[in-house]
């Protein structure tokens, strides 16, 4: 076999199917369009609308072909222990939506394997579903011998989306790596658990619709869904035993060798860490580039867990400090030409990873404290498996580290309990993975999908005008399609074309009116429940409207203008933030309404007042430059080459819309914008806050909203100036002076509160008695404000006693009795015990307390018991 690099295999695959008539499509984001999925883990995810025939391929294409970046972590604890399991991998795929089927697919798969990759035919083995005679005959017709074809059952070779719905047989292609990889069993064959037969290609023939009674109904349109693991094929073509020895991953392993000063292949434990860090660093890089930020839930939790697992495994082999960016640099070098997003977001990746490395350092310290606490409380010599699992799952402690620390204290770890907790977690992950697989193929929900399929995308005319003559093509009332909407009813309208912008990209939906002669309905909101389908939420106060009516749709133009000013304002704000804070700033969410704007962005600390002021100055400078905005469409590749900013985590098609405000701001955006920045008028930032780890939020107002904000600030300032009786611009100086005066008064009051008069000390000292044990003691009732005053009292009394002695006092604070006993070391040596005294006195005031022999205090509920408490002290001492 001829050696091929990963890049060569990738390109040969895509070119092959492109030549066969399949459209080469870019990889979709790791954030799937389908909200039921956590992460993109298969190539078919982006083609769900095509499989469901909600979108159609344009001629002359007969299918699609992609290399899809995928992340899958349901087997995270196995990753690195074998040569096959990865968290990030590339899946080569080709897909047909009714144009070609089994015979063509099998022929192409065989041809590509034998004639393009030059795999020896005698080392190829094929599995088919046990009842799929058709596919068996196809493989035979291609020259595959009988003894290289195996029939397997439904668990292995029949794919289902769920209990019902799309399903069909699979056929998998295996490469025989040789008997030296096998288990030695004479029955060893594809499907065996050993490593001899390596599956590298799976062809799913989705030809049935599973019914509730278990029967299979032929689908009118039969689909092809295939996937080939790029890393597995690279291992075959490069003649190595493991994915981690292929060119890309081996280069990442080499980064770890360099940083740790070790050699791969010399120590199994070290090798495991090197493999895990190499794999996880790649997943982390691509997840951040696609807009995933570390958090404690959802896909952000997956990212954080991968990051922390990589850091911990690196620490085990002596890699300390900030190191993950060394891996990211190599990943960008190896894969940046294929995936430009990891290059474009390099600064964000760098800063985000460093912030997480710092954060995890603190978490590790918390984990160490948790382990110390658990070991300190331990009764016996075995740490519970659940405790070890918590350290592993929450704090990132590998169990071997927990074992090492525990063994140093002579304590074992309950590994059976740990494994049970791990298996429970794996089961949850498997269940979630199965649910994801089912969700990925489940039919899009309900009536909106049907409307999109029936009428196609809504034509939007609102960029050019805020009014249009159009036709009502569908009406919904209480979730059901109806022919008309009566006066007094609410519902939803679908128009053939609309000037109303649907809520998306952070911009709120338009409102306005739809007129039908003298009749009209009010548009309360406009949304896009399915991509491209604009739905108008309406209320009919009077008159009726029916399907087929020709109507005039009018957007509330003043409201739209306010929205446009705020939307273009977010673009300018984004550019100003990047200029002041750095290129790591990326939009992470927004809200654009008529009254205000909100802008979330990636940053790692609170902005200083000076930075906020500078951002506001930059934004207003470009607003007031009266720069015309330019809006045009271009290809995504050309936009990227021109340095146009894409929104963080957004998914774009081949053709994109660019909004430019001079050279300062150039973004991809489908929203509504002003024609000239001067229309924005003025921008005022009102707040800057945190909305999560590594994400900040700015809220701002523009135009009339900014004017209203300034009017309110001015009114507040004038009112405050009137109260302070100073000129308006002297308010801050007078307020600071008043605050200082108040602070001084509070400190004086505090000092006065703790002071005790000389008369009180004289009175107490006059009550000194000699205890039979040979030390002076005062037992008295006194005025007291708090325990602190009592302690101060003892400090003074002790310094004024003629010889070392003791004090027992009682008083009332806010109606509650307070006791204190204190003695010098000399008095304690002669038998005085403050703690024992307070313990005995406490019941008399219906309270309790405690302390040391030299000092103890108590509080209670019954102030009338103070005299009894003091009598108890006298009896014990005198």
DABEL-V695236 format. One record per residue. PHI is phi in whole degrees, 0 to 359 (* if undefined). PSI is psi as a letter, one per 20 degrees, with the letter a starting at -180 (none if undefined). NEAR is the number of other ideal C-beta (glycine too) atoms within 12 Angstrom. Layout:
PHI|PSI|NEAR, PHI|PSI|NEAR
This chain:
*|q|21, 274|p|16, 298|p|18, 227|p|26, 286|r|23, 302|g|36, 297|h|24, 294|g|24, 297|g|39, 302|g|37, 290|h|22, 297|g|30, 296|g|43, 297|g|34, 295|h|20, 301|g|26, 284|h|39, 295|g|23, 294|h|19, 278|i|30, 109|j|22, 269|q|34, 281|p|29, 286|p|27, 243|q|29, 289|q|27, 299|p|39, 279|r|36, 294|q|33, 289|i|43, 268|o|35, 287|q|33, 296|h|26, 282|o|32, 293|i|16, 282|i|23, 252|q|33, 280|g|32, 220|q|39, 285|o|38, 234|j|39, 204|q|41, 291|h|41, 283|i|42, 303|g|41, 288|i|35, 259|j|41, 307|g|35, 298|h|29, 287|g|30, 299|h|37, 271|j|31, 58|k|25, 271|i|27, 228|q|25, 237|q|22, 288|p|24, 281|q|11, 296|q|9, 262|j|12, 289|q|24, 250|i|28, 180|a|35, 228|q|41, 219|q|40, 213|r|39, 243|o|38, 256|p|44, 286|p|44, 227|q|39, 231|p|46, 218|p|35, 234|j|38, 292|i|27, 241|k|25, 302|h|34, 280|i|28, 264|h|23, 304|p|36, 94|h|35, 280|i|21, 236|r|24, 274|i|31, 253|h|33, 279|p|26, 224|q|44, 275|h|42, 247|p|47, 209|r|41, 252|p|42, 248|o|39, 282|p|42, 215|q|43, 221|q|47, 221|p|42, 236|q|39, 245|l|34, 110|i|22, 271|g|27, 224|r|30, 221|b|33, 305|g|35, 299|g|23, 292|g|27, 296|g|41, 297|g|38, 297|g|24, 293|g|36, 298|g|43, 292|g|31, 298|g|22, 297|g|34, 295|g|38, 271|g|23, 261|h|18, 261|g|28, 278|i|34, 62|k|20, 287|p|33, 297|p|19, 304|h|24, 290|i|15, 257|j|28, 260|p|35, 230|q|37, 228|p|45, 246|q|36, 223|r|40, 295|q|35, 304|h|22, 260|j|18, 267|m|35, 297|h|16, 301|g|22, 291|h|41, 301|g|29, 293|h|18, 295|g|29, 297|g|36, 298|g|20, 295|h|16, 271|i|30, 103|j|21, 282|p|32, 290|q|16, 304|g|14, 283|j|13, 253|j|28, 240|p|34, 240|q|33, 264|p|26, 237|r|29, 279|a|17, 297|h|20, 298|h|13, 262|h|24, 228|k|34, 217|p|30, 258|p|37, 229|q|28, 285|h|34, 180|a|22, 302|h|16, 226|r|21, 105|a|27, 303|p|38, 197|r|35, 169|r|38, 287|q|38, 241|q|37, 224|p|45, 248|q|41, 249|p|46, 241|q|37, 248|p|36, 280|o|31, 279|i|32, 113|q|19, 299|h|17, 295|i|12, 267|i|26, 270|a|21, 268|i|16, 87|i|12, 287|p|12, 294|i|9, 266|j|14, 299|p|23, 203|r|25, 309|p|37, 105|i|25, 291|q|27, 284|i|16, 280|a|24, 262|j|27, 296|g|27, 259|o|33, 259|o|39, 289|p|34, 234|i|40, 215|p|39, 235|p|35, 251|o|47, 257|p|42, 255|n|38, 278|n|40, 237|i|33, 237|q|30, 243|o|25, 292|p|27, 264|r|16, 296|h|12, 275|j|9, 94|i|13, 283|q|12, 247|p|25, 255|p|18, 299|p|18, 284|q|25, 295|h|13, 235|o|22, 268|p|29, 244|q|39, 244|p|44, 224|o|44, 239|q|45, 213|p|38, 235|p|45, 289|o|40, 297|g|45, 295|h|42, 295|g|41, 294|h|39, 299|h|39, 298|g|37, 295|g|44, 289|h|33, 260|j|29, 67|k|19, 245|r|28, 270|i|23, 213|q|35, 304|h|40, 284|i|40, 258|j|29, 283|r|40, 304|g|30, 291|g|40, 291|h|47, 295|h|32, 295|h|30, 285|h|44, 301|h|39, 296|h|26, 299|g|33, 295|h|42, 302|g|30, 296|g|20, 290|h|29, 268|i|30, 69|k|14, 234|r|26, 239|p|16, 295|p|29, 102|i|20, 263|h|14, 219|p|16, 301|h|13, 291|g|21, 296|g|27, 300|h|29, 299|g|33, 297|g|38, 299|h|44, 292|g|42, 296|g|45, 294|h|49, 299|g|48, 293|g|48, 294|h|44, 296|h|49, 291|g|46, 299|g|46, 299|g|46, 301|g|47, 287|h|42, 294|g|48, 296|g|51, 298|h|43, 267|j|38, 98|j|33, 268|p|42, 247|q|46, 299|p|37, 204|a|24, 256|j|18, 207|r|16, 59|b|21, 293|h|33, 294|h|30, 290|h|24, 301|g|36, 299|g|43, 299|h|40, 294|g|38, 297|g|42, 302|g|47, 290|h|39, 294|g|39, 297|g|48, 298|g|41, 294|g|35, 295|h|38, 294|g|39, 300|h|31, 296|h|30, 251|j|33, 90|j|18, 269|o|31, 243|r|18, 71|b|17, 276|o|22, 223|h|29, 297|h|46, 293|i|31, 297|g|32, 292|g|45, 298|h|43, 302|g|24, 290|h|31, 297|g|41, 298|g|32, 295|g|20, 282|h|31, 233|i|36, 295|h|23, 288|h|15, 272|h|29, 238|n|33, 297|i|22, 297|h|40, 285|h|37, 280|g|27, 297|h|30, 255|k|39, 299|g|28, 295|g|27, 296|g|41, 303|g|44, 299|g|30, 289|h|30, 295|g|42, 295|g|43, 297|h|28, 296|g|30, 290|h|37, 298|g|36, 296|g|24, 297|g|25, 289|h|34, 302|g|23, 294|h|17, 295|h|28, 299|g|26, 296|h|17, 296|h|20, 296|g|31, 297|h|21, 294|h|17, 299|g|27, 294|g|34, 300|g|22, 296|g|16, 296|g|30, 291|h|29, 293|h|13, 274|i|14, 295|p|21, 253|o|11, 116|a|12, 236|j|15, 227|p|25, 277|p|37, 299|q|28, 299|h|29, 295|h|25, 294|g|32, 296|h|40, 292|g|32, 300|g|27, 299|h|38, 291|g|34, 278|h|32, 269|g|25, 253|i|33, 80|j|38, 283|o|40, 299|q|36, 297|h|32, 294|h|23, 290|g|27, 301|g|39, 298|g|25, 297|g|19, 294|g|26, 296|g|31, 297|h|17, 295|i|14, 257|j|20, 75|k|13, 242|p|27, 268|r|25, 247|p|36, 288|n|25, 288|h|22, 295|g|17, 294|h|22, 297|g|33, 296|h|20, 296|g|18, 294|h|28, 297|g|27, 294|h|17, 298|g|18, 294|g|26, 299|h|22, 296|g|16, 297|g|16, 294|g|26, 296|g|20, 296|g|15, 293|h|24, 295|g|25, 296|h|20, 295|h|20, 298|g|32, 298|g|31, 292|g|25, 295|h|26, 296|h|36, 248|i|36, 294|q|26, 294|p|26, 306|q|29, 287|o|17, 79|b|18, 291|h|26, 293|h|29, 297|h|24, 296|g|23, 296|g|30, 296|g|30, 295|h|22, 285|g|18, 253|i|27, 79|r|20, 297|q|24, 285|p|37, 283|p|24, 262|p|32, 249|j|23, 282|i|36, 293|h|27, 269|h|15, 209|q|22, 257|j|29, 215|q|25, 200|q|29, 273|p|21, 207|a|32, 230|q|27, 282|p|37, 251|i|32, 198|q|35, 227|p|38, 244|p|31, 223|o|28, 54|l|13, 81|j|15, 240|q|15, 286|p|24, 227|r|24, 271|h|19, 207|q|25, 243|p|40, 272|r|21, 301|p|17, 90|i|14, 260|q|24, 247|q|26, 185|a|36, 226|p|39, 245|q|49, 245|p|47, 251|q|42, 297|h|26, 215|q|28, 212|q|43, 271|i|37, 280|p|50, 281|p|42, 275|q|38, 304|p|28, 188|q|28, 62|k|33, 91|i|32, 277|p|39, 290|q|34, 285|q|36, 286|q|46, 237|r|35, 160|b|35, 216|q|32, 241|o|45, 253|p|26, 232|n|31, 66|c|14, 277|i|10, 274|q|25, 202|q|27, 232|q|41, 268|p|30, 271|o|40, 271|h|27, 193|q|28, 228|p|40, 228|r|30, 231|m|30, 296|h|31, 236|q|31, 302|p|26, 93|i|27, 257|o|38, 266|p|43, 240|p|34, 255|o|47, 279|p|32, 230|r|39, 228|p|27, 256|o|32, 282|h|19, 205|q|17, 84|r|26, 233|r|28, 217|q|45, 227|q|26, 302|p|26, 97|i|17, 294|p|30, 272|p|21, 228|r|40, 249|o|29, 263|p|45, 235|o|31, 283|q|36, 295|n|29, 296|h|22, 294|g|18, 295|g|31, 301|g|36, 299|h|26, 295|h|35, 296|g|44, 299|g|41, 298|g|44, 289|h|44, 291|g|45, 298|h|47, 300|h|50, 295|h|48, 296|g|50, 293|h|48, 299|g|48, 303|g|47, 297|h|37, 294|h|36, 297|g|39, 296|h|32, 292|g|23, 278|g|28, 263|h|33, 131|r|21, 287|i|25, 289|i|32, 292|p|35, 226|q|42, 294|p|41, 237|k|36, 142|q|28, 200|r|38, 225|p|26, 235|o|42, 241|a|31, 284|h|30, 259|h|24, 195|r|33, 227|q|45, 229|p|33, 224|o|46, 263|p|34, 210|q|41, 280|p|43, 196|q|41, 245|j|30, 199|r|19, 296|q|19, 288|q|28, 281|q|14, 304|h|12, 293|h|12, 293|g|25, 298|g|30, 296|h|18, 293|g|20, 299|g|36, 296|h|32, 296|g|22, 299|g|28, 299|g|42, 290|h|27, 298|g|23, 280|h|33, 296|g|39, 279|i|19, 284|i|21, 54|l|18, 274|p|27, 294|q|18, 271|q|37, 240|p|24, 234|p|28, 207|r|20, 253|q|21, 205|r|24, 280|q|20, 299|h|26, 297|g|16, 292|h|17, 296|g|29, 296|g|24, 297|h|13, 276|i|20, 80|k|20, 291|p|31, 282|p|34, 262|q|32, 290|q|38, 300|p|38, 81|j|32, 283|q|31, 249|p|28, 242|q|29, 271|a|23, 293|h|17, 253|p|16, 234|q|29, 253|p|30, 252|p|31, 245|o|42, 244|p|31, 239|m|39, 66|b|22, 276|i|15, 286|g|27, 230|p|40, 220|o|31, 226|q|40, 280|p|37, 197|q|40, 256|j|31, 274|a|39, 261|p|45, 220|r|39, 288|r|35, 273|i|22, 210|p|22, 300|h|38, 298|h|23, 297|h|29, 290|h|44, 80|f|30, 204|q|29, 240|p|41, 235|p|35, 280|p|37, 260|h|26, 212|q|21, 222|o|30, 220|r|20, 265|q|19, 237|j|25, 151|r|23, 300|p|28, 71|j|37, 231|p|36, 248|r|35, 225|p|29, 248|p|43, 246|p|31, 211|r|41, 228|q|37, 227|r|46, 52|c|34, 297|h|24, 296|h|30, 293|h|31, 297|g|18, 297|h|21, 297|g|26, 294|h|21, 298|g|16, 293|g|17, 299|g|19, 296|g|17, 298|g|15, 296|g|16, 294|g|22, 295|g|18, 296|g|14, 295|g|22, 298|h|21, 294|g|15, 296|g|15, 278|i|22, 60|l|12, 224|r|20, 299|q|15, 303|h|21, 272|j|14, 256|j|17, 300|g|24, 295|g|17, 295|g|16, 292|h|21, 297|g|18, 297|g|15, 295|g|16, 296|h|20, 296|h|15, 294|g|14, 299|g|14, 295|g|14, 297|g|14, 298|g|14, 296|h|14, 295|h|14, 294|h|14, 296|g|14, 297|h|14, 294|g|16, 296|h|15, 295|h|14, 295|h|17, 265|i|21, 279|q|19, 237|p|30, 287|q|15, 298|h|13, 301|h|12, 294|g|28, 295|g|28, 300|g|16, 297|g|20, 293|g|35, 294|h|26, 288|i|14, 258|j|25, 293|p|26, 233|q|24, 265|p|20, 286|q|29, 304|h|15, 285|i|22, 103|k|18, 217|q|30, 283|q|32, 214|q|42, 246|p|42, 236|o|37, 206|r|34, 260|p|29, 214|r|33, 281|p|22, 212|q|34, 255|h|25, 198|r|23, 295|h|28, 297|h|21, 295|h|29, 297|g|40, 294|h|27, 299|h|26, 300|g|38, 294|h|36, 301|g|21, 289|g|25, 301|g|37, 300|h|31, 288|h|16, 259|i|23, 292|q|29, 291|h|13, 213|r|18, 304|p|26, 214|b|37, 214|r|46, 220|p|49, 231|o|50, 230|q|45, 218|q|46, 201|a|35, 237|p|27, 236|o|26, 53|l|12, 83|i|14, 251|p|25, 287|q|37, 228|p|39, 238|q|53, 213|p|48, 231|p|47, 212|q|41, 210|q|42, 285|r|27, 299|h|19, 294|g|23, 295|h|35, 296|g|26, 299|h|17, 265|j|24, 118|i|21, 291|p|38, 218|n|29, 300|g|39, 297|g|27, 292|h|26, 298|g|45, 297|h|41, 298|h|27, 284|h|30, 280|h|44, 308|g|35, 301|h|21, 295|h|30, 253|j|34, 58|l|21, 209|b|26, 189|r|24, 182|b|31, 178|a|24, 160|b|26, 263|r|21, 301|h|26, 271|i|29, 200|p|33, 207|q|38, 220|r|40, 208|q|41, 231|r|33, 203|a|30, 248|h|20, 250|n|25, 293|h|26, 291|i|17, 269|j|26, 299|g|36, 298|h|22, 296|h|25, 297|g|43, 295|h|34, 294|h|20, 299|g|29, 297|g|41, 300|g|25, 297|h|16, 283|h|27, 261|g|35, 264|none|22
